[in-house]
Amino acid sequence: MTDHPRSGIVGAGFIGEVHARAVRAAGGVVAAVAGSTPRSSAAAASRLLAERSASTAEELVDADDVDVVHICTPNHTHAPLAEQVIAAGKAVVCEKPLATTVGDARRLVDGAAAAGVVAAVPFVYRFYPTVREARARISRGDAGRLWLLHGTYLQDWLASSEQTNWRVEPALGGASRAFGDIGVHWCDLMEFTTGHRIARLTARMFNAFAQRRGSSGVAAVSTEDGASVLFETDRGAAGSVLVSQASPGRKNRLWFSFDGPDAAYVFDQELPDVLWIGGRTSNQLVPRGPDTLTAEARPYARLPAGHPQGYQDCFNAFVSDVYATIRGEKAEGLPVFTDGLRAAVLTAAVVESATKQSWVEVPT
């Protein structure tokens, strides 16, 4: 690979643009873009400032001028595209869900390991400096034994029955929508920050609307608008998470509180520059800045204090760590295909529990 990694992006929607900005910010080159048609590929190449367009995803994957492939396509295409990239011996960044079934996700993990390629999944909320700060303080025992892990992830982009897209269809998005799309982000963040793993859970799924109107007319909704999950961890903590894609006014409110007897740590993705620390006698606000963070969190504070650092900055840091890993450097906490498999396992457990209306064990 060259000193400036050459990335190819498959998929030219919102998330493809986010990846393209992150590639450039991390010192890479957007070498090629492939959309759903040659025409959309050409338009995307212009919009994403790519060196060229590719007529198909397959052409991009096999191209000699592409070192890293970013998969930013609908969910049901992730597994076959990732398999092609692995077979080509190239590094791969695959949007979540890594796959819509546990079997496919496990096969991708095994394939990437056998090929020896870097294979990452953008669970980018790990890259907020305030999240890293909470992780560092919890790891050194400041909270005591964590006993309660709770939070929400709320959005409103499907808060009207007139709103829909391909994610609503199980054949394209998978058996779970709200949990499989955003609930896995919350669970990944919880397990990464606390070191706890969800061992058993019980889940319920709900819908705001029985039908939604799309371009082809009114259709029944068969994936959930929201889900609630109660869980227990391998370290004896209790927890809960509520997720929704139909909560008016909530644009992207990923919120958690991780509570021990000595401290509680609260993070809000819509206000990410401050970590709230609760204590028995007083509370503390820790702003994101080079003079306020621990050594573990400080490298991810890329901007001076008082200059808001957000979602795109997290993506930039994630891609930068992908490139560092490709160079053989150690990148602490990089989310990889095994984390994508973990998300698939949790999603399958949530679907099973909601179907059976019972507690289920989560496989390790």
C-alpha positions in Angstrom: 0.0 0.0 0.0 1.2 3.5 -0.7 1.9 6.2 1.9 -1.5 7.6 1.0 -3.9 4.7 1.1 -6.2 4.5 -1.9 -9.7 3.9 -0.9 -12.7 2.8 -3.0 -16.2 3.5 -1.8 -19.1 1.3 -2.8 -22.3 3.2 -2.2 -22.8 6.9 -2.8 -25.5 7.9 -0.2 -25.1 9.9 3.0 -22.8 7.4 4.7 -20.6 7.1 1.6 -20.0 10.9 1.8 -19.1 10.6 5.4 -16.5 7.8 4.6 -15.1 10.0 1.7 -14.5 12.9 4.0 -12.9 10.6 6.6 -10.6 9.1 4.0 -9.3 12.5 3.0 -9.0 13.7 6.6 -6.9 10.6 7.5 -4.5 11.3 4.6 -5.9 8.8 2.1 -7.1 9.2 -1.4 -10.6 8.5 -2.7 -9.5 6.6 -5.7 -12.8 5.3 -7.0 -16.6 5.3 -6.3 -19.2 2.9 -7.4 -22.9 3.6 -7.3 -25.9 1.5 -8.3 -25.4 2.4 -12.0 -22.6 3.9 -14.1 -24.5 7.2 -14.2 -24.8 7.4 -10.4 -21.2 6.3 -10.1 -20.1 9.2 -12.3 -22.2 11.7 -10.4 -20.9 10.4 -7.0 -17.3 10.6 -8.1 -17.8 14.3 -8.8 -19.6 14.9 -5.6 -17.2 12.9 -3.4 -14.1 14.3 -5.2 -13.0 10.9 -6.2 -10.3 10.4 -8.9 -12.6 8.3 -11.0 -15.9 6.3 -11.1 -16.2 2.6 -11.4 -18.9 1.1 -13.5 -19.6 -1.7 -11.0 -18.8 -2.7 -7.4 -16.9 -5.7 -8.7 -14.7 -3.6 -10.9 -13.9 -1.4 -8.0 -13.0 -4.3 -5.7 -10.6 -5.8 -8.3 -9.0 -2.5 -9.4 -5.2 -2.1 -9.0 -5.6 1.5 -7.8 -7.7 0.6 -4.8 -6.1 -0.6 -1.5 -9.0 -0.4 0.9 -12.7 -0.9 0.1 -15.5 0.8 2.0 -18.8 -0.9 1.8 -21.7 1.7 2.2 -24.5 -0.2 0.5 -27.9 -1.6 1.8 -27.6 -4.2 4.5 -28.3 -7.3 2.4 -25.4 -6.6 0.1 -22.7 -6.3 2.9 -21.8 -10.0 3.2 -21.3 -10.8 -0.5 -19.4 -7.6 -1.1 -17.1 -8.1 1.9 -16.4 -11.7 0.8 -15.3 -10.4 -2.6 -13.0 -7.8 -1.0 -11.5 -10.5 1.3 -10.9 -12.8 -1.7 -9.1 -9.9 -3.4 -6.8 -9.7 -0.4 -7.6 -6.1 0.4 -8.5 -4.3 3.6 -12.2 -3.7 4.1 -14.4 -1.3 6.0 -18.0 -2.6 6.1 -20.9 -0.6 7.4 -23.0 -2.3 10.1 -24.7 -4.6 10.2 -21.7 -6.6 9.0 -24.3 -9.2 7.9 -28.0 -9.8 8.4 -27.4 -13.3 9.8 -25.1 -14.7 12.4 -23.8 -17.4 10.0 -22.8 -14.9 7.3 -21.1 -12.7 9.9 -19.1 -15.6 11.3 -18.1 -16.6 7.9 -16.7 -13.1 7.2 -14.8 -13.1 10.5 -13.2 -16.5 9.6 -12.5 -15.4 6.1 -10.8 -12.1 7.1 -8.7 -14.0 9.6 -7.6 -16.6 7.1 -6.7 -13.9 4.5 -4.8 -11.8 7.1 -6.6 -8.6 6.0 -7.6 -5.7 8.1 -11.4 -5.8 8.4 -13.2 -3.0 10.4 -16.8 -2.0 11.2 -17.5 1.7 12.0 -18.8 1.6 15.5 -17.6 5.2 15.5 -19.2 6.4 18.8 -16.2 4.7 20.5 -14.1 7.6 19.2 -15.6 10.4 21.2 -13.0 11.6 23.6 -15.5 11.7 26.4 -16.4 8.1 25.8 -12.8 7.2 26.0 -12.6 9.2 29.2 -15.5 7.3 30.8 -13.8 4.0 29.7 -10.5 5.0 31.3 -12.0 6.0 34.6 -14.2 2.9 34.8 -11.2 0.7 34.0 -9.2 2.1 36.8 -12.0 1.5 39.3 -13.2 5.1 39.9 -16.9 4.0 39.9 -16.5 0.9 42.0 -18.3 -2.2 40.8 -20.7 -1.2 38.1 -24.2 -2.6 38.9 -26.6 -0.6 36.6 -26.1 0.1 32.9 -28.9 1.9 31.2 -29.7 4.2 28.4 -31.5 5.1 25.2 -31.0 5.6 21.5 -33.8 7.7 20.0 -34.3 9.0 16.5 -37.2 10.6 14.6 -36.5 10.0 10.9 -39.5 7.5 10.8 -41.8 9.4 13.1 -44.4 9.8 10.3 -46.3 7.0 8.5 -45.5 8.9 5.3 -41.8 8.2 5.8 -40.1 5.0 4.8 -37.1 3.6 3.0 -35.4 0.3 2.1 -34.5 -0.4 5.8 -38.2 -1.0 6.6 -38.1 -4.1 4.3 -36.7 -7.3 6.0 -35.3 -8.7 2.7 -33.1 -5.6 2.4 -32.5 -4.4 6.0 -32.7 -7.6 8.0 -35.1 -9.1 10.5 -34.6 -6.3 13.0 -34.6 -2.6 12.1 -34.5 -0.3 15.1 -32.4 -2.6 17.2 -30.3 -4.0 14.3 -29.6 -0.5 13.0 -29.1 1.6 16.2 -29.5 -0.6 19.2 -26.3 -2.5 18.3 -24.5 0.9 18.4 -25.6 1.4 22.0 -24.7 -2.2 23.0 -21.3 -1.9 21.4 -20.6 1.3 23.2 -21.7 -0.2 26.5 -19.6 -3.3 26.2 -16.6 -1.3 25.0 -16.8 1.4 27.7 -17.6 -0.9 30.7 -15.9 -4.2 29.8 -19.2 -6.0 30.6 -20.8 -8.4 28.1 -24.5 -9.0 27.8 -25.1 -12.6 29.0 -28.9 -12.9 28.9 -31.7 -10.6 27.8 -35.4 -10.2 27.3 -36.7 -8.0 24.6 -40.0 -6.5 23.2 -40.5 -4.9 19.9 -43.1 -2.2 19.0 -44.4 -0.2 16.1 -45.7 3.4 15.9 -47.5 2.5 12.6 -48.9 -0.7 11.2 -48.5 0.7 7.7 -46.2 3.1 5.9 -46.6 4.9 2.6 -43.8 4.6 0.1 -43.3 5.3 -3.6 -45.2 2.1 -4.5 -48.1 2.8 -2.1 -49.2 1.8 1.4 -47.5 -1.3 2.8 -47.6 -3.2 6.0 -44.7 -2.7 8.4 -43.0 -5.9 9.5 -39.9 -4.6 11.2 -39.9 -2.7 14.5 -40.0 1.1 15.0 -38.7 0.6 18.6 -37.5 -2.0 21.0 -36.9 -2.3 24.7 -34.3 -4.7 26.1 -33.6 -5.8 29.7 -30.3 -7.6 30.2 -27.9 -9.0 32.7 -24.1 -9.0 32.2 -21.3 -11.5 32.7 -20.1 -9.4 35.6 -23.4 -9.3 37.5 -24.8 -5.9 36.4 -28.4 -5.3 35.4 -29.2 -3.1 32.4 -31.8 -1.7 30.0 -31.8 0.1 26.7 -34.8 1.6 24.8 -34.4 2.3 21.1 -36.7 4.1 18.7 -36.6 5.5 15.2 -40.0 7.2 15.6 -39.6 9.6 18.6 -40.4 13.2 17.4 -37.6 15.7 18.1 -34.9 13.2 18.8 -32.5 13.4 15.9 -29.7 11.1 17.2 -29.9 10.9 21.0 -27.6 8.1 22.0 -27.5 8.4 25.8 -26.0 6.2 28.5 -25.5 6.1 32.3 -23.1 3.6 33.7 -23.6 3.5 37.5 -21.4 2.2 40.3 -21.6 2.9 44.1 -18.9 5.6 43.8 -19.7 7.3 40.5 -22.0 7.3 37.5 -20.8 8.2 34.0 -23.3 9.9 31.6 -22.8 10.6 27.9 -25.2 12.2 25.4 -24.2 12.0 21.7 -26.1 15.2 21.0 -24.0 17.0 23.5 -20.8 15.0 23.2 -18.1 17.5 24.4 -18.9 17.0 28.1 -18.9 13.9 30.3 -21.2 14.1 33.3 -19.8 12.3 36.4 -22.3 11.8 39.2 -21.0 11.5 42.8 -22.6 10.9 46.2 -21.9 14.5 47.5 -21.2 16.4 44.3 -21.4 16.1 40.5 -18.7 17.0 37.9 -18.7 18.1 34.3 -15.5 17.1 32.4 -15.2 19.1 29.2 -13.3 17.7 26.2 -9.9 19.2 26.1 -6.2 18.4 26.3 -5.9 19.6 29.9 -9.0 17.8 31.3 -8.8 14.2 29.8 -6.8 11.2 30.9 -3.9 9.9 28.7 -6.1 7.2 27.2 -8.7 9.8 25.9 -6.4 12.7 25.0 -5.3 11.4 21.6 -8.9 11.6 20.4 -9.4 15.2 21.3 -8.4 16.5 17.9 -9.6 20.1 18.3 -8.8 22.7 20.9 -11.2 23.0 23.9 -14.3 25.0 23.1 -14.3 24.0 19.4 -17.1 21.4 19.1 -16.0 18.0 18.0 -18.6 15.7 16.6 -19.7 12.7 14.5 -17.5 13.4 11.4 -14.5 13.8 13.7 -15.2 10.4 15.2 -15.3 8.9 11.7 -12.1 10.6 10.8 -10.4 9.1 13.8 -11.8 5.7 13.0 -10.5 5.7 9.5 -7.1 7.0 10.7 -6.9 4.1 13.1 -7.8 1.7 10.2 -4.9 3.0 8.2 -2.6 2.8 11.3 -3.6 -0.9 11.7 -2.9 -1.6 8.0 0.6 -0.1 8.5 1.1 -2.6 11.4 0.6 -0.1 14.2 -1.6 -0.8 17.3 -4.8 1.1 17.4 -6.5 0.7 20.7 -10.2 -0.1 20.5 -10.5 -0.4 16.7 -13.9 -2.1 16.0 -13.3 -5.1 13.7 -15.3 -7.9 12.2 -15.5 -9.8 15.5 -17.4 -6.8 16.8 -19.7 -6.9 13.8 -20.3 -10.6 14.6 -21.1 -9.7 18.2 -23.7 -7.2 17.0 -25.3 -9.9 14.8 -25.4 -12.3 17.8 -27.1 -9.7 19.9 -29.6 -8.9 17.2 -30.5 -12.5 16.8 -31.0 -12.9 20.5 -33.2 -9.8 20.6 -35.4 -11.1 17.7 -35.6 -14.6 19.4 -36.6 -13.1 22.7 -39.2 -10.8 21.2 -40.7 -13.7 19.3 -40.7 -16.1 22.3 -41.6 -13.3 24.8 -39.0 -14.8 27.2 -35.5 -14.5 28.5 -32.7 -15.9 26.2 -29.1 -16.6 26.8 -26.7 -14.7 24.5 -24.0 -17.0 23.0 -20.4 -16.0 23.6 
